[in-house]
Amino acid sequence: MQVRRARPGDGSGMARVHVAAWRVGYRGIMGDDRLANLSERAFARRWETIVTSPSEARTFVADHDGTIVGIATAGPPRHPAPPGAGEVRMVNVHPDHWRTGAGTALLTRCLDELRLLGHTNAYLWVAEGNTRATTFYTHHGWTPTGETLDDDRETPPLRELRYTLDL
């Protein structure tokens, strides 16, 4: 498996991972109808736009024998943050590849990229109730801050918890 920058043409593979990871990882956190109605086609278009548009954020894929098995994005903060902070915006791995090292490799690449961009600490948001993710991040040294955010892009809004890490 290798972790590389996402490139044009990766959108379909990225969407496959995104939808599969959400359908399993957010079961019981998001509504069943919302998860069932996730569209790989819509996510593929979105990912292609992200990959082909100029951005300060960096998007990576974990590629296993030519198949995208994980996706991650990191970059400047999108929310108020302490000086020097960068944001790990997302890490998603296809459920068939959980516990294979893909998530760790993607997270490591994101943190390396944030350091290259000059950030001295990082933060991320995790959906409340996503114990798989909170266990993963705390295993890698992340600490919950007690701060919450209601992501109103979802209906009902998704409560998220902030975690930080010194780089």
N, C-alpha and C positions, 0 to 999 in steps of 0.2 A: 504494500500500500504506500502511496505517496500523497503528500499534501502539496497542492499547487494553487496558484491564483486561478480563479474562475475565468473562463474566456467565452467569447461568443460561441454559441452552439451547445453550451452546457445547460441551458435553461430547462430542457425536458428532464434530464437526469436530476437536476437540482430539485425540480418540482416533485418528482417521484419520491425523493427522500423527504422533502418538506411535508408532503401530505401523509405519507406513511408514519413518519415520526410523530406528527400531531395526532393522528387518529389513535395511536396506541398511547403516547405519552400524556395526552390531555384527556383521556377517557376518565370520566367522573369529575373533571375540572371544568370542561366546556360541555355544552349541551350535545346530546347525541345527534340531533338534527344538524347542528352547525358542523360537526365533524364529518357526518355522512355527506354533506353538501360541498365539502372542499373540492375544488376543481384543479386537477393537475394542469389542464390547459391554461387556466387563468394564472396559476402560479408560474408556469413555464414562460408565459408572456412577461409577467412581472420580473422574473429573474433575468430574462434576456435584456430587458430594459435596464435593469440595475447593472448588469455586467458590461453593457455597451455604452453606458452614460458616464461622463466624467464625475468623479466623486472623491471626497477625501477618505471615505471608508474603503476598506480592503475586504474583498470577498474571496474565500478559499473553498476548495473542494478536497475531499479525501477520495482518491481514485484507487480502486482495487481492480487490477487487471482490465482496465478500460471502462469500468463501471463506477459511476459516482455513488459513493456509499455514505457520504457526510458532507455537510455544508456549514460554513461559519462566516461571520462578518464582524469586523472590529474597526474602530476609528475614533474620531473626535466625539466628545460627549454630545448627546442630543438633549440632555436635561441639565439643569443647574448641577454643577459638580465642583469639588474642591480644585484648586489650582493644580495643574499637572495631570489631571485625570483623563484617561481614555476609556472608551466603552467597548466591552465585548457585547455586541448587539444580539448575537444568537449563535448557538451551536446546536445543530440537529444531525442525528445519525439515524440511518434506516434501522428499524428494530431488528432486522436480520443480522445487523453488524454491531449491535450493542455488546459491550464487554470484549471488543476485539482490539481496543487501543485507538480506534478511529477518533473518538471524542477527545481523548487525551492529546492526540497528535494535532487535531484542529485547534484545541484550546492553547496548546503550546505555541503554535504558529501565530495565533492571534496576539498572544502576549509578547512574543518576539517582535511582531510588527508594531505594537504599541510602543515598545521600548525604542525601536528604530525611529519612530515618529516623535520621540522626545518625552513621552509620558512617563511619569514616575509612580503612578498608581492607576488602578483600573477599577471599574465597577460594572455590574451587570444586574439585570432584573430577572427574577424567576417567579413563575406563576405560583401563587399560594396553593399548597396542596400537592405540588409536583415533587414528591419525596425522592424520586429517582434523580432529578436534577439537583436538588439541594444536597443530597448525599454525595453526588459526583463533585460538586463545587467545594463543599467543605473538605472532602478528601484531598482536594488540590490546594487547600490553604485559604480559601475564601471565607470571609467572615460576614455574617448578617449584621446590618446596621440598625435594624428596627424600623427603617423608613419603608413606607408603602406608596404605591402608585396605582391608581385605577386606570387601566388601559381601556379607554372608551371607544377604541376601534372595534371592540367586541360588544355584543349585546347578550346578556347584561355585561357591564364592564368587568374585565378580568383583573382581580387584585394581584399585584406583583410585589415581591419583596426585594429590597436592594442588598447586594453583597459587594464587598470591596476586597482588594488585594494590593499590597505594596509590591511594586515592580523592582 
